[in-house]
Amino acid sequence: MPRKRALLVGINEYHPAIGPLGGCVNDTLQVKATLLERFSFPVEGIKELLDADATREAILEGLEWLVRNSAAGDVLVLFYSGHGSRLPNPQDPSGKDEVLVASSPEWETLLAGKTDASMLFLEENWELQFIRDKEIKARLDALADGVNLTLLMDCCYSGDVNRDLRTFPRYLEPPVSIQAAIDEAQQAYWHHAQESAPEASLEELKLSKEHAKHLFQKVFLGNRFDFVTTGENNILLAACSEKETALEKSFGGQRGGVFTHYLTSILCDQDTVITYDDLIQALGQSMRFTPQMPRLTCPEQYLHRAIFSSFCGG
């Protein structure tokens, strides 16, 4: 019998040097209620990781739990609400990896007396604080064929949007040195690709085309997450594009993510089945006056399937 299972992660309690958030736990509870009440997920099929419990180790273990013993027809959901950032990666055509900023017991030691989070970006600390998108992909690669995996990401990797006092960005700004390393890694990758192209074998040229496709999707189409390429049945709903920032603000006196607020409102207001295509159009309409626009990455054959539904049969 197909199963429904969800891993929900929300982190408000970041160290002051990182920048605490106010709406991520509320987001997580809203998504949990929506899955339970609107989509009949079983209580025992939902794992929550909130604040101090949402460590790097716990999130990675949660990902393994999410896909363990998955079978065709299962419906899985990964939701993350918290800070995002980026790290350099010379092996990626974009020059960077997107990362989630996990909770860590190391903060008090690393950031004692600090007013910014630059210590987190020292290379020896990367594996303590951050979860790279490629690490997430490695866990999700255990997914069985025919599983509907929907990823909901209310975080961001860009600080380019104008900020005001009523909204708070879910973005941890990398130090200048890290951004410079990202730029250098991207330039080095493409310089190497250009130099080696004349002598490249057919197989290497095919790989280069795949990298070019990956870069186009990642940078220009707003698909920043490598882990959505784990299979054709993976679906990503992201809070914003590459050049925007996922924001949180107050809704009725309670803080929450702009993306999650409208997402759960739309899902709970529906009396009939809503498809992934319906949902992204409704989100775009609801968020048209905000400085961020949601992004959907979905195989064409599933665009008109009901959200959080089994992809077997029907």
Number of C-alpha atoms within 10 A of each C-alpha: 7 13 16 25 24 29 23 25 27 28 28 20 18 20 19 14 17 21 19 17 25 21 26 29 25 20 29 25 16 18 21 22 17 18 23 15 12 15 15 11 21 14 14 9 14 18 17 19 19 20 19 16 18 21 23 19 15 15 22 17 12 22 19 18 16 25 23 14 11 21 17 17 20 24 23 26 20 19 21 23 31 32 28 27 22 27 19 20 19 19 13 17 22 24 23 23 22 21 25 25 27 25 27 19 12 13 19 11 8 14 18 11 9 14 12 16 20 19 16 22 17 12 11 9 13 16 11 19 21 24 24 23 18 17 14 21 18 14 20 22 14 16 23 18 14 19 25 28 28 23 22 22 25 28 29 30 27 22 19 10 14 9 13 8 6 9 15 22 26 26 23 25 19 19 15 10 12 19 17 13 17 22 17 16 21 20 16 16 17 16 11 10 16 11 10 13 12 9 9 14 11 9 9 14 16 12 12 16 12 12 15 14 12 19 18 15 16 18 14 13 14 19 23 23 21 18 21 23 16 17 19 17 20 22 23 21 22 26 27 25 23 21 15 21 27 32 26 25 20 16 12 7 7 10 20 25 31 23 29 25 20 16 24 18 15 15 20 15 9 10 8 8 11 17 17 20 18 15 20 18 14 17 20 16 11 16 17 12 9 11 14 21 21 23 20 23 21 18 13 10 9 18 18 13 18 17 21 20 19 21 18 12 5 5
